[in-house]
Amino acid sequence: MPLLSVNNLITEFDTDEGRVRAVDNVSFSAEAGKTLGIVGESGCGKSVTALSIMRLLPQPMGQIVGGSIILGDVDLTQLPISEMEKIRGGRMGMVFQEPMTALNPVHTIGRQLTEVILLHKEVSADEAIRQGVDILARVGIPSPDIRMNEYPHQLSGGMRQRVVIAMALACKPDVLIADEPTTALDVTIQAQILELIRELQSEMGMTVLLITHDLGVIAETCDDVVVMYAGKVAETGGVFDIFDNPTHPYTRGLLASIPRLETPPKSRLSVIEGMVPGLLDLPEGCRFQNRCPHVNEDCESRVPELEMVSDNHHAACLRWQELG
């Protein structure tokens, strides 16, 4: 049984222009101790899916209107807020995109970190401080006892991201959701953060949901992959299935757009022509139809459902068998 299972999740937002369905019948599962990557362009629904799982949608605009989110044997969508607050930060932790906005600028690192520990563990204030220093040391922050008394602006971007990871891992969660954890960092710090997450995952045995637009990160760190487009799942499978046998035209386009060493100098990079359709103006059939080189009349009228390509490999394309 998977540790985390998302089934037919539908998330909608009320906007000035009308109701928008940002996540539309999304399903996937993550096994204990494994890493599941969720990849796609900006606006495809990756972060909204993560916020839905954590029940952190902005209120009252954002609502989960359908589906279930099963953690172990508990449906998170049915829990009252008081019960969800015990799971959030306890059994599930989240690393947000921008560490400067994830941390409160007017409170010390120590206060923010010990608040998490005291909220989910029955320990004294002194023990919470000791555990806070210990987790900061484990995520590679030098002089952690000194950092406990500093404010977020006194730390570098990489150090702030390590603090956010420490807060997410302070109570040894079963599931860690990392939403673009390296976006604002330079390349060398990115590699350090990803390696840190891998080491802590191996040590704690937790499940990781890694949300990113970087296929290189997906290839290096993930066991399974979910490719999203315009709020829906386009393709799912093991990481080798996705990279060795991409089936959906969108997945193929993403992989073809990666720069390679063997690319001739001064040659144009491959791109996916066109733009992602607006969520208020979605096409009737396949959502990728205006950008797909293989579109036909069926694609313009029929909504593709996920079909099995092979074991643990599914694609939502009407023509995947023809494309080979």
C-alpha angles and dihedrals in degrees: 000000000000117000093223123027126181112194125191092327115191120187123180136185130206109226135172088259095049142276115329124200102213096172117034120192095322117178132178140131136217125208125222113275094009132112120235117195122207111198137177145110123298110285096026094118102261098127094039088055090053093047089048091054090050092042089234100129114143109264138264093000099057121064137169101227101173146012133036139268110207119195107184099316099332125100104219093197090065098049121106114242092254091059093042090055089060091054096042105082091006111061093006129041130185134206110204128215100249115038094196091062094038091060124065107243095209098054129069122250089247095054093050093046097046090047089064092048095047092047094057105026132057097231136126123260091253091052091048089054091049091050090046092054090047095052092046089054091049092055090053103258111150119228092010094180089060094044090056088071096046130092126238094255090060092063131074121247092260092049092049090052089052089052090052089051090048091053091049092050099038093102096038097246125207090225130035118194111199110191109196090321094180103037098110096039133090120253099263092048090047090058091049093051093049092048089049092053090049093050094048091046091053091047097046100031093228130155116247128206106197115194115195146134091220112100091190090062090047092052092049101045113021136087096191133021137210115196112202130194128180094342097313136092110256099179140354133188148111115311091253091050092054097045099036098037111021107181109177115075089231093055089047090051092051092050093045091054093061111108112240133199092237092056107119114251116266092011119135118257116240113256137185103244121226134019136287108264117252114257090235092053106040119163119251098244130023112002092219094055098105091057102033119107090205100051120140137170093280090056090056095055109025126068109224118230126207109274128190113257093173137326108320091357121106134166133189100219129118093211104039093116092053093048092057 
